[in-house]
Amino acid sequence: PNNKHLLIESAGDGGDGSSIVWWNLDTNTQLNATKFSGHVTVEGFIDGGKKVALVSTGTNHGEAQISLKLWDSESGLIESVKVKEIPPFGGDIALASEGNLVALGDADNSVKIWDRAEKKILQTLSGHEELVNVVTFSPDGRLLATGGWDETVRIWDAASGNQLKVLR
């Protein structure tokens, strides 16, 4: 967001994990780096560019799991975000522009919109008939697009939870 930082993500050798490097473009130096045992993708900068949201995928007792992690640029600490109302899930995660709203595709074929600051579910979006495996916010955070194994894409108003369109 500040045109000064870049995150580079790469798969490990032989599929043994992912590495993420945080780079300062002004000084041409590495700020931080970390490695994960599972696959990790960079969701984006949040909190005014001070943190990066990472989505990690892996398994727990044979079940697919997705988790959200926040990486702090100043401390280098990685915090796992726990959503108490949602058990481990295998859908997808997306953050609205500054990361206050998080959309979680859940194993019950719904999408939960979670407020990170208030630590509570604001909306549960129902309509998909199978697992929701893709969620993404519009750049302004007002719309949410979801895709599921039911071969539909649904467009939602993120604030009200109203379904606006279904694409088959």
N, C-alpha and C positions, 0 to 999 in steps of 0.2 A: 504493500500500500504506500510506502514511502519512497519507492524507486531506489532503495539502498540495499535491500536484502533479497536474497534468492535462496530457495530451497531446492536441493537436488536429491532426487530419490532414485535408488537403484536396487535392483534385485540382487541378492547374494549369489555367489558361485554355487552352481548345482541346486538352486532353489532352496538354499538353507536359511532364507530370511531376507530382510530388506535393510538397507542403510539409508539414512537421511543426513545430509550435510546442510548446515545453515551458513550461508556465505554473505559477507559484507562486501558489496560492490564498490563502495567508496575507498576502502582501504585494501581491497583485493586480498582479504584474509578470511580464514575459516573462523566463524564465531563458535560453532559447536557442531558435534556430530553424535549420532547414536545409531545403534543397531538393534533390530528386533528379530525374534526367532520366526515369527510368522510374516505374512505379507502386510505391508503398511503403505497407505497412500496419504498424500498431503491434501487435506480438504481446503485449507486456506488460512490466511492471516486473520486474526480476530483481536479484539481488545486494543484497537488502535495500532496494530502491528506488533504489539508486545508479546503475543502468543501465536502459536500455530496450532491448528486443529489437525490431528492425525487420526485416521481410521485404520484400525488393525483388524485383520481377520485371522482366524485360527480355529482350533477345535478344543473342546473340553469334554472329555469322556465320550468322544466320537461325535458330538454334536457341533455343528458349525456355529461359530460365535463371531460377532462383530462388536468392537468396543471403540469408544471415543476417548482419545487422550489429548491433553493440552500441554504443549511444550513451551515453557517460559524462556524468553530470550535472555533475560537478565540473570536468572538463577541457574538456568540449564535444567531445572527440574521438570519431570514429566508427571502430570497428574492424570490418573484414570478417572473419568467422569462416571459416576454411578447414578443410574436412574432407578430409584427404589421401586417405583410402580411397575417396572417392566423387567421380567426375568430375562436371562440371556436369550438373544434372538439371532436370527440369521438373515435378516433383511438388508437394509441399507441405512446410511446416516447422511444427513445434509444439514449444513448450518446456514441460516439467513445471514445477510451481509456482515454484521458485526459479531455474529455468534451468539446473540441472546436467545434466539429461537433455534431449536434443534428438531428436525423431523426424523423419526425413527420408523423404518418399515419393520413391522412386527410379524412374528410367526403366526399370529392369529388372523392374518390377512388384512390387518388395519394399519394405519399410520398414526402415530402419536406425535403431537406437537408439544414439545417440552420447553418450558421457560428455564433457562440455565440460572438466571439470577434468583428467581423465586423457588427453584427446585421443585416444580410441580407440572403435571400434565395439564395443558390448557384445552386441547382438543383431541378427540379420537375420531379419525376419518375412516368411515367404513364404506365399502362398495366393491373392493376387489374380492374375487372369489378364490384366489390362491395367493401364495406368498408375494409380498411387495418387495421386489429386489432392486428397485431404482427409485430414489427420491432426490429432487433438486428444487431449490428455490430460484425464483427469478432474481435478477441482480438487485432489485429494490426490496426484495423480501415479501412482497405482497401476494405473489402467486406461488403455488407449489405444484409441481408436476410429479406424478407417481406412475411407475410402471410395474406390472406384475406378471406372474407366470400365467395369468388368465388371458394374456395377450391383449391387454388394454392399457392405454395411457389415460390417466385422469388428471384434469386440471382443477385445482381447488383455490378458493380464497383463503389464504392462510389465517387471517384474523377471525373470520366467521366460521370457517370450517365447511362452508357451502361448496358442493361440487358444481363446477361451472360447465364442464365439458367432458365427454367420454370419447376417446378415439379407439376404434377397434381395428 
